[in-house]
Amino acid sequence: MIYIGNFPENKNNCWDENIFFKQMNKYSLQTNRKFIPICIIEAKKITLLLN
């Protein structure tokens, strides 16, 4: 299951990549879902994440 949304701590929904991947891994472990912030999709990086 892929959850697309924002991280609670960051209303802007954008991260540099190191912070983003750390947060995504943390949320994935907590929720057993792949977590993809909306701004990453808008930046067209979703293919990077899904490969």
mmCIF file as Biopython writes it, N, C-alpha, C and O atoms, coordinates in Angstrom:
data_model
#
loop_
_atom_site.group_PDB
_atom_site.id
_atom_site.type_symbol
_atom_site.label_atom_id
_atom_site.label_alt_id
_atom_site.label_comp_id
_atom_site.label_asym_id
_atom_site.label_entity_id
_atom_site.label_seq_id
_atom_site.pdbx_PDB_ins_code
_atom_site.Cartn_x
_atom_site.Cartn_y
_atom_site.Cartn_z
_atom_site.occupancy
_atom_site.B_iso_or_equiv
_atom_site.auth_seq_id
_atom_site.auth_asym_id
_atom_site.pdbx_PDB_model_num
ATOM 1   N N  . MET A ? 1  ? 0.853  -1.193 0.000   1.0 0.0 1  A 1 
ATOM 2   C CA . MET A ? 1  ? 0.000  0.000  0.000   1.0 0.0 1  A 1 
ATOM 3   C C  . MET A ? 1  ? 0.886  1.239  0.000   1.0 0.0 1  A 1 
ATOM 4   O O  . MET A ? 1  ? 1.825  1.336  0.790   1.0 0.0 1  A 1 
ATOM 5   N N  . ILE A ? 2  ? 0.595  2.162  -0.863  1.0 0.0 2  A 1 
ATOM 6   C CA . ILE A ? 2  ? 1.360  3.411  -0.911  1.0 0.0 2  A 1 
ATOM 7   C C  . ILE A ? 2  ? 0.488  4.530  -0.373  1.0 0.0 2  A 1 
ATOM 8   O O  . ILE A ? 2  ? -0.629 4.755  -0.839  1.0 0.0 2  A 1 
ATOM 9   N N  . TYR A ? 3  ? 1.028  5.226  0.621   1.0 0.0 3  A 1 
ATOM 10  C CA . TYR A ? 3  ? 0.297  6.346  1.204   1.0 0.0 3  A 1 
ATOM 11  C C  . TYR A ? 3  ? 0.918  7.629  0.693   1.0 0.0 3  A 1 
ATOM 12  O O  . TYR A ? 3  ? 2.124  7.836  0.824   1.0 0.0 3  A 1 
ATOM 13  N N  . ILE A ? 4  ? 0.105  8.486  0.113   1.0 0.0 4  A 1 
ATOM 14  C CA . ILE A ? 4  ? 0.603  9.756  -0.414  1.0 0.0 4  A 1 
ATOM 15  C C  . ILE A ? 4  ? 0.020  10.876 0.423   1.0 0.0 4  A 1 
ATOM 16  O O  . ILE A ? 4  ? -1.198 11.024 0.519   1.0 0.0 4  A 1 
ATOM 17  N N  . GLY A ? 5  ? 0.890  11.658 1.026   1.0 0.0 5  A 1 
ATOM 18  C CA . GLY A ? 5  ? 0.415  12.737 1.873   1.0 0.0 5  A 1 
ATOM 19  C C  . GLY A ? 5  ? 1.583  13.499 2.460   1.0 0.0 5  A 1 
ATOM 20  O O  . GLY A ? 5  ? 2.707  13.401 1.970   1.0 0.0 5  A 1 
ATOM 21  N N  . ASN A ? 6  ? 1.317  14.258 3.511   1.0 0.0 6  A 1 
ATOM 22  C CA . ASN A ? 6  ? 2.393  15.045 4.094   1.0 0.0 6  A 1 
ATOM 23  C C  . ASN A ? 6  ? 2.806  14.475 5.442   1.0 0.0 6  A 1 
ATOM 24  O O  . ASN A ? 6  ? 2.009  13.849 6.141   1.0 0.0 6  A 1 
ATOM 25  N N  . PHE A ? 7  ? 4.064  14.703 5.793   1.0 0.0 7  A 1 
ATOM 26  C CA . PHE A ? 7  ? 4.545  14.336 7.112   1.0 0.0 7  A 1 
ATOM 27  C C  . PHE A ? 7  ? 3.967  15.317 8.121   1.0 0.0 7  A 1 
ATOM 28  O O  . PHE A ? 7  ? 3.939  16.517 7.847   1.0 0.0 7  A 1 
ATOM 29  N N  . PRO A ? 8  ? 3.509  14.855 9.268   1.0 0.0 8  A 1 
ATOM 30  C CA . PRO A ? 8  ? 2.891  15.747 10.253  1.0 0.0 8  A 1 
ATOM 31  C C  . PRO A ? 8  ? 3.786  16.912 10.675  1.0 0.0 8  A 1 
ATOM 32  O O  . PRO A ? 8  ? 3.293  18.018 10.896  1.0 0.0 8  A 1 
ATOM 33  N N  . GLU A ? 9  ? 5.096  16.677 10.789  1.0 0.0 9  A 1 
ATOM 34  C CA . GLU A ? 9  ? 5.972  17.738 11.295  1.0 0.0 9  A 1 
ATOM 35  C C  . GLU A ? 9  ? 6.261  18.820 10.269  1.0 0.0 9  A 1 
ATOM 36  O O  . GLU A ? 9  ? 6.740  19.896 10.629  1.0 0.0 9  A 1 
ATOM 37  N N  . ASN A ? 10 ? 5.982  18.562 9.012   1.0 0.0 10 A 1 
ATOM 38  C CA . ASN A ? 10 ? 6.400  19.507 7.979   1.0 0.0 10 A 1 
ATOM 39  C C  . ASN A ? 10 ? 5.223  19.875 7.095   1.0 0.0 10 A 1 
ATOM 40  O O  . ASN A ? 10 ? 4.852  19.132 6.187   1.0 0.0 10 A 1 
ATOM 41  N N  . LYS A ? 11 ? 4.647  21.026 7.374   1.0 0.0 11 A 1 
ATOM 42  C CA . LYS A ? 11 ? 3.462  21.460 6.628   1.0 0.0 11 A 1 
ATOM 43  C C  . LYS A ? 11 ? 3.787  21.778 5.167   1.0 0.0 11 A 1 
ATOM 44  O O  . LYS A ? 11 ? 2.917  21.691 4.300   1.0 0.0 11 A 1 
ATOM 45  N N  . ASN A ? 12 ? 5.048  22.147 4.897   1.0 0.0 12 A 1 
ATOM 46  C CA . ASN A ? 12 ? 5.427  22.495 3.525   1.0 0.0 12 A 1 
ATOM 47  C C  . ASN A ? 12 ? 5.530  21.285 2.620   1.0 0.0 12 A 1 
ATOM 48  O O  . ASN A ? 12 ? 5.453  21.399 1.396   1.0 0.0 12 A 1 
ATOM 49  N N  . ASN A ? 13 ? 5.709  20.105 3.245   1.0 0.0 13 A 1 
ATOM 50  C CA . ASN A ? 13 ? 5.687  18.876 2.458   1.0 0.0 13 A 1 
ATOM 51  C C  . ASN A ? 13 ? 6.916  18.676 1.593   1.0 0.0 13 A 1 
ATOM 52  O O  . ASN A ? 13 ? 6.912  17.795 0.733   1.0 0.0 13 A 1 
ATOM 53  N N  . CYS A ? 14 ? 7.968  19.458 1.787   1.0 0.0 14 A 1 
ATOM 54  C CA . CYS A ? 14 ? 9.161  19.313 0.962   1.0 0.0 14 A 1 
ATOM 55  C C  . CYS A ? 14 ? 10.382 19.092 1.843   1.0 0.0 14 A 1 
ATOM 56  O O  . CYS A ? 14 ? 10.507 19.670 2.922   1.0 0.0 14 A 1 
ATOM 57  N N  . TRP A ? 15 ? 11.268 18.250 1.360   1.0 0.0 15 A 1 
ATOM 58  C CA . TRP A ? 15 ? 12.450 17.870 2.132   1.0 0.0 15 A 1 
ATOM 59  C C  . TRP A ? 15 ? 13.639 17.836 1.191   1.0 0.0 15 A 1 
ATOM 60  O O  . TRP A ? 15 ? 13.493 17.602 -0.009  1.0 0.0 15 A 1 
ATOM 61  N N  . ASP A ? 16 ? 14.836 18.077 1.758   1.0 0.0 16 A 1 
ATOM 62  C CA . ASP A ? 16 ? 15.986 17.679 0.961   1.0 0.0 16 A 1 
ATOM 63  C C  . ASP A ? 16 ? 16.019 16.149 0.989   1.0 0.0 16 A 1 
ATOM 64  O O  . ASP A ? 16 ? 15.381 15.534 1.844   1.0 0.0 16 A 1 
ATOM 65  N N  . GLU A ? 17 ? 16.743 15.543 0.081   1.0 0.0 17 A 1 
ATOM 66  C CA . GLU A ? 17 ? 16.592 14.103 -0.104  1.0 0.0 17 A 1 
ATOM 67  C C  . GLU A ? 17 ? 17.007 13.294 1.108   1.0 0.0 17 A 1 
ATOM 68  O O  . GLU A ? 17 ? 16.361 12.294 1.424   1.0 0.0 17 A 1 
ATOM 69  N N  . ASN A ? 18 ? 18.083 13.703 1.808   1.0 0.0 18 A 1 
ATOM 70  C CA . ASN A ? 18 ? 18.519 12.934 2.978   1.0 0.0 18 A 1 
ATOM 71  C C  . ASN A ? 18 ? 17.455 12.911 4.057   1.0 0.0 18 A 1 
ATOM 72  O O  . ASN A ? 18 ? 17.151 11.853 4.608   1.0 0.0 18 A 1 
ATOM 73  N N  . ILE A ? 19 ? 16.886 14.071 4.367   1.0 0.0 19 A 1 
ATOM 74  C CA . ILE A ? 19 ? 15.825 14.138 5.374   1.0 0.0 19 A 1 
ATOM 75  C C  . ILE A ? 19 ? 14.612 13.362 4.885   1.0 0.0 19 A 1 
ATOM 76  O O  . ILE A ? 19 ? 13.992 12.626 5.653   1.0 0.0 19 A 1 
ATOM 77  N N  . PHE A ? 20 ? 14.276 13.519 3.629   1.0 0.0 20 A 1 
ATOM 78  C CA . PHE A ? 20 ? 13.104 12.833 3.089   1.0 0.0 20 A 1 
ATOM 79  C C  . PHE A ? 20 ? 13.208 11.322 3.240   1.0 0.0 20 A 1 
ATOM 80  O O  . PHE A ? 20 ? 12.270 10.676 3.706   1.0 0.0 20 A 1 
ATOM 81  N N  . PHE A ? 21 ? 14.355 10.756 2.844   1.0 0.0 21 A 1 
ATOM 82  C CA . PHE A ? 21 ? 14.463 9.305  2.907   1.0 0.0 21 A 1 
ATOM 83  C C  . PHE A ? 21 ? 14.474 8.802  4.340   1.0 0.0 21 A 1 
ATOM 84  O O  . PHE A ? 21 ? 13.922 7.740  4.626   1.0 0.0 21 A 1 
ATOM 85  N N  . LYS A ? 22 ? 15.106 9.564  5.262   1.0 0.0 22 A 1 
ATOM 86  C CA . LYS A ? 22 ? 15.052 9.166  6.674   1.0 0.0 22 A 1 
ATOM 87  C C  . LYS A ? 22 ? 13.617 9.167  7.176   1.0 0.0 22 A 1 
ATOM 88  O O  . LYS A ? 22 ? 13.188 8.225  7.843   1.0 0.0 22 A 1 
ATOM 89  N N  . GLN A ? 23 ? 12.876 10.218 6.860   1.0 0.0 23 A 1 
ATOM 90  C CA . GLN A ? 23 ? 11.484 10.299 7.305   1.0 0.0 23 A 1 
ATOM 91  C C  . GLN A ? 23 ? 10.629 9.221  6.647   1.0 0.0 23 A 1 
ATOM 92  O O  . GLN A ? 23 ? 9.789  8.608  7.305   1.0 0.0 23 A 1 
ATOM 93  N N  . MET A ? 24 ? 10.836 8.990  5.362   1.0 0.0 24 A 1 
ATOM 94  C CA . MET A ? 24 ? 10.042 7.983  4.671   1.0 0.0 24 A 1 
ATOM 95  C C  . MET A ? 24 ? 10.284 6.616  5.293   1.0 0.0 24 A 1 
ATOM 96  O O  . MET A ? 24 ? 9.343  5.852  5.506   1.0 0.0 24 A 1 
ATOM 97  N N  . ASN A ? 25 ? 11.551 6.303  5.586   1.0 0.0 25 A 1 
ATOM 98  C CA . ASN A ? 25 ? 11.858 5.014  6.196   1.0 0.0 25 A 1 
ATOM 99  C C  . ASN A ? 25 ? 11.218 4.893  7.562   1.0 0.0 25 A 1 
ATOM 100 O O  . ASN A ? 25 ? 10.702 3.833  7.916   1.0 0.0 25 A 1 
ATOM 101 N N  . LYS A ? 26 ? 11.247 5.985  8.344   1.0 0.0 26 A 1 
ATOM 102 C CA . LYS A ? 26 ? 10.641 5.961  9.672   1.0 0.0 26 A 1 
ATOM 103 C C  . LYS A ? 26 ? 9.139  5.700  9.577   1.0 0.0 26 A 1 
ATOM 104 O O  . LYS A ? 26 ? 8.606  4.860  10.303  1.0 0.0 26 A 1 
ATOM 105 N N  . TYR A ? 27 ? 8.465  6.411  8.695   1.0 0.0 27 A 1 
ATOM 106 C CA . TYR A ? 27 ? 7.017  6.224  8.558   1.0 0.0 27 A 1 
ATOM 107 C C  . TYR A ? 27 ? 6.688  4.864  7.963   1.0 0.0 27 A 1 
ATOM 108 O O  . TYR A ? 27 ? 5.682  4.253  8.328   1.0 0.0 27 A 1 
ATOM 109 N N  . SER A ? 28 ? 7.522  4.387  7.056   1.0 0.0 28 A 1 
ATOM 110 C CA . SER A ? 28 ? 7.271  3.077  6.461   1.0 0.0 28 A 1 
ATOM 111 C C  . SER A ? 28 ? 7.362  1.991  7.521   1.0 0.0 28 A 1 
ATOM 112 O O  . SER A ? 28 ? 6.546  1.070  7.541   1.0 0.0 28 A 1 
ATOM 113 N N  . LEU A ? 29 ? 8.355  2.094  8.402   1.0 0.0 29 A 1 
ATOM 114 C CA . LEU A ? 29 ? 8.494  1.108  9.471   1.0 0.0 29 A 1 
ATOM 115 C C  . LEU A ? 29 ? 7.329  1.184  10.445  1.0 0.0 29 A 1 
ATOM 116 O O  . LEU A ? 29 ? 6.836  0.157  10.910  1.0 0.0 29 A 1 
ATOM 117 N N  . GLN A ? 30 ? 6.889  2.397  10.755  1.0 0.0 30 A 1 
ATOM 118 C CA . GLN A ? 30 ? 5.812  2.573  11.731  1.0 0.0 30 A 1 
ATOM 119 C C  . GLN A ? 30 ? 4.469  2.102  11.186  1.0 0.0 30 A 1 
ATOM 120 O O  . GLN A ? 30 ? 3.660  1.549  11.930  1.0 0.0 30 A 1 
ATOM 121 N N  . THR A ? 31 ? 4.229  2.314  9.916   1.0 0.0 31 A 1 
ATOM 122 C CA . THR A ? 31 ? 2.891  2.083  9.370   1.0 0.0 31 A 1 
ATOM 123 C C  . THR A ? 31 ? 2.840  0.923  8.387   1.0 0.0 31 A 1 
ATOM 124 O O  . THR A ? 31 ? 1.765  0.542  7.923   1.0 0.0 31 A 1 
ATOM 125 N N  . ASN A ? 32 ? 4.018  0.354  8.067   1.0 0.0 32 A 1 
ATOM 126 C CA . ASN A ? 32 ? 4.094  -0.718 7.077   1.0 0.0 32 A 1 
ATOM 127 C C  . ASN A ? 32 ? 3.549  -0.270 5.719   1.0 0.0 32 A 1 
ATOM 128 O O  . ASN A ? 32 ? 3.007  -1.074 4.961   1.0 0.0 32 A 1 
ATOM 129 N N  . ARG A ? 33 ? 3.699  1.004  5.428   1.0 0.0 33 A 1 
ATOM 130 C CA . ARG A ? 33 ? 3.271  1.547  4.139   1.0 0.0 33 A 1 
ATOM 131 C C  . ARG A ? 33 ? 4.425  2.339  3.548   1.0 0.0 33 A 1 
ATOM 132 O O  . ARG A ? 33 ? 5.256  2.878  4.278   1.0 0.0 33 A 1 
ATOM 133 N N  . LYS A ? 34 ? 4.473  2.405  2.257   1.0 0.0 34 A 1 
ATOM 134 C CA . LYS A ? 34 ? 5.440  3.279  1.597   1.0 0.0 34 A 1 
ATOM 135 C C  . LYS A ? 34 ? 4.864  4.691  1.633   1.0 0.0 34 A 1 
ATOM 136 O O  . LYS A ? 34 ? 3.719  4.911  1.238   1.0 0.0 34 A 1 
ATOM 137 N N  . PHE A ? 35 ? 5.651  5.632  2.101   1.0 0.0 35 A 1 
ATOM 138 C CA . PHE A ? 35 ? 5.146  6.979  2.327   1.0 0.0 35 A 1 
ATOM 139 C C  . PHE A ? 35 ? 5.809  7.935  1.354   1.0 0.0 35 A 1 
ATOM 140 O O  . PHE A ? 35 ? 7.033  8.067  1.346   1.0 0.0 35 A 1 
ATOM 141 N N  . ILE A ? 36 ? 5.011  8.601  0.535   1.0 0.0 36 A 1 
ATOM 142 C CA . ILE A ? 36 ? 5.546  9.498  -0.489  1.0 0.0 36 A 1 
ATOM 143 C C  . ILE A ? 36 ? 4.929  10.881 -0.335  1.0 0.0 36 A 1 
ATOM 144 O O  . ILE A ? 36 ? 3.744  11.055 -0.617  1.0 0.0 36 A 1 
ATOM 145 N N  . PRO A ? 37 ? 5.706  11.870 0.106   1.0 0.0 37 A 1 
ATOM 146 C CA . PRO A ? 37 ? 5.165  13.224 0.213   1.0 0.0 37 A 1 
ATOM 147 C C  . PRO A ? 37 ? 4.751  13.778 -1.151  1.0 0.0 37 A 1 
ATOM 148 O O  . PRO A ? 37 ? 5.346  13.459 -2.181  1.0 0.0 37 A 1 
ATOM 149 N N  . ILE A ? 38 ? 3.732  14.601 -1.125  1.0 0.0 38 A 1 
ATOM 150 C CA . ILE A ? 38 ? 3.152  15.152 -2.347  1.0 0.0 38 A 1 
ATOM 151 C C  . ILE A ? 38 ? 4.174  15.942 -3.162  1.0 0.0 38 A 1 
ATOM 152 O O  . ILE A ? 38 ? 4.184  15.845 -4.390  1.0 0.0 38 A 1 
ATOM 153 N N  . CYS A ? 39 ? 5.033  16.721 -2.506  1.0 0.0 39 A 1 
ATOM 154 C CA . CYS A ? 39 ? 5.949  17.561 -3.285  1.0 0.0 39 A 1 
ATOM 155 C C  . CYS A ? 39 ? 6.944  16.730 -4.073  1.0 0.0 39 A 1 
ATOM 156 O O  . CYS A ? 39 ? 7.425  17.170 -5.117  1.0 0.0 39 A 1 
ATOM 157 N N  . ILE A ? 40 ? 7.263  15.533 -3.591  1.0 0.0 40 A 1 
ATOM 158 C CA . ILE A ? 40 ? 8.171  14.676 -4.345  1.0 0.0 40 A 1 
ATOM 159 C C  . ILE A ? 40 ? 7.521  14.289 -5.673  1.0 0.0 40 A 1 
ATOM 160 O O  . ILE A ? 40 ? 8.186  14.245 -6.709  1.0 0.0 40 A 1 
ATOM 161 N N  . ILE A ? 41 ? 6.244  14.016 -5.633  1.0 0.0 41 A 1 
ATOM 162 C CA . ILE A ? 41 ? 5.512  13.690 -6.856  1.0 0.0 41 A 1 
ATOM 163 C C  . ILE A ? 41 ? 5.475  14.894 -7.785  1.0 0.0 41 A 1 
ATOM 164 O O  . ILE A ? 41 ? 5.680  14.769 -8.992  1.0 0.0 41 A 1 
ATOM 165 N N  . GLU A ? 42 ? 5.214  16.053 -7.214  1.0 0.0 42 A 1 
ATOM 166 C CA . GLU A ? 42 ? 5.162  17.264 -8.032  1.0 0.0 42 A 1 
ATOM 167 C C  . GLU A ? 42 ? 6.503  17.534 -8.685  1.0 0.0 42 A 1 
ATOM 168 O O  . GLU A ? 42 ? 6.569  18.098 -9.777  1.0 0.0 42 A 1 
ATOM 169 N N  . ALA A ? 43 ? 7.566  17.133 -8.020  1.0 0.0 43 A 1 
ATOM 170 C CA . ALA A ? 43 ? 8.904  17.311 -8.581  1.0 0.0 43 A 1 
ATOM 171 C C  . ALA A ? 43 ? 9.271  16.192 -9.552  1.0 0.0 43 A 1 
ATOM 172 O O  . ALA A ? 43 ? 10.394 16.126 -10.052 1.0 0.0 43 A 1 
ATOM 173 N N  . LYS A ? 44 ? 8.298  15.314 -9.807  1.0 0.0 44 A 1 
ATOM 174 C CA . LYS A ? 44 ? 8.482  14.212 -10.747 1.0 0.0 44 A 1 
ATOM 175 C C  . LYS A ? 44 ? 9.591  13.248 -10.321 1.0 0.0 44 A 1 
ATOM 176 O O  . LYS A ? 44 ? 10.294 12.686 -11.161 1.0 0.0 44 A 1 
ATOM 177 N N  . LYS A ? 45 ? 9.737  13.066 -9.011  1.0 0.0 45 A 1 
ATOM 178 C CA . LYS A ? 45 ? 10.729 12.117 -8.515  1.0 0.0 45 A 1 
ATOM 179 C C  . LYS A ? 45 ? 10.088 10.791 -8.144  1.0 0.0 45 A 1 
ATOM 180 O O  . LYS A ? 45 ? 10.762 9.903  -7.622  1.0 0.0 45 A 1 
ATOM 181 N N  . ILE A ? 46 ? 8.816  10.648 -8.404  1.0 0.0 46 A 1 
ATOM 182 C CA . ILE A ? 46 ? 8.131  9.426  -7.969  1.0 0.0 46 A 1 
ATOM 183 C C  . ILE A ? 46 ? 8.696  8.198  -8.674  1.0 0.0 46 A 1 
ATOM 184 O O  . ILE A ? 46 ? 8.716  7.111  -8.095  1.0 0.0 46 A 1 
ATOM 185 N N  . THR A ? 47 ? 9.152  8.352  -9.907  1.0 0.0 47 A 1 
ATOM 186 C CA . THR A ? 47 ? 9.710  7.197  -10.607 1.0 0.0 47 A 1 
ATOM 187 C C  . THR A ? 47 ? 10.985 6.724  -9.913  1.0 0.0 47 A 1 
ATOM 188 O O  . THR A ? 47 ? 11.257 5.525  -9.863  1.0 0.0 47 A 1 
ATOM 189 N N  . LEU A ? 48 ? 11.763 7.658  -9.380  1.0 0.0 48 A 1 
ATOM 190 C CA . LEU A ? 48 ? 12.962 7.299  -8.626  1.0 0.0 48 A 1 
ATOM 191 C C  . LEU A ? 48 ? 12.590 6.450  -7.412  1.0 0.0 48 A 1 
ATOM 192 O O  . LEU A ? 48 ? 13.253 5.458  -7.109  1.0 0.0 48 A 1 
ATOM 193 N N  . LEU A ? 49 ? 11.535 6.846  -6.731  1.0 0.0 49 A 1 
ATOM 194 C CA . LEU A ? 49 ? 11.138 6.147  -5.515  1.0 0.0 49 A 1 
ATOM 195 C C  . LEU A ? 49 ? 10.545 4.777  -5.797  1.0 0.0 49 A 1 
ATOM 196 O O  . LEU A ? 49 ? 10.687 3.863  -4.985  1.0 0.0 49 A 1 
ATOM 197 N N  . LEU A ? 50 ? 9.885  4.625  -6.930  1.0 0.0 50 A 1 
ATOM 198 C CA . LEU A ? 50 ? 9.182  3.377  -7.209  1.0 0.0 50 A 1 
ATOM 199 C C  . LEU A ? 50 ? 10.039 2.366  -7.963  1.0 0.0 50 A 1 
ATOM 200 O O  . LEU A ? 50 ? 9.638  1.215  -8.134  1.0 0.0 50 A 1 
ATOM 201 N N  . ASN A ? 51 ? 11.216 2.792  -8.412  1.0 0.0 51 A 1 
ATOM 202 C CA . ASN A ? 51 ? 12.093 1.860  -9.135  1.0 0.0 51 A 1 
ATOM 203 C C  . ASN A ? 51 ? 12.812 0.925  -8.183  1.0 0.0 51 A 1 
ATOM 204 O O  . ASN A ? 51 ? 13.589 0.077  -8.621  1.0 0.0 51 A 1 
#
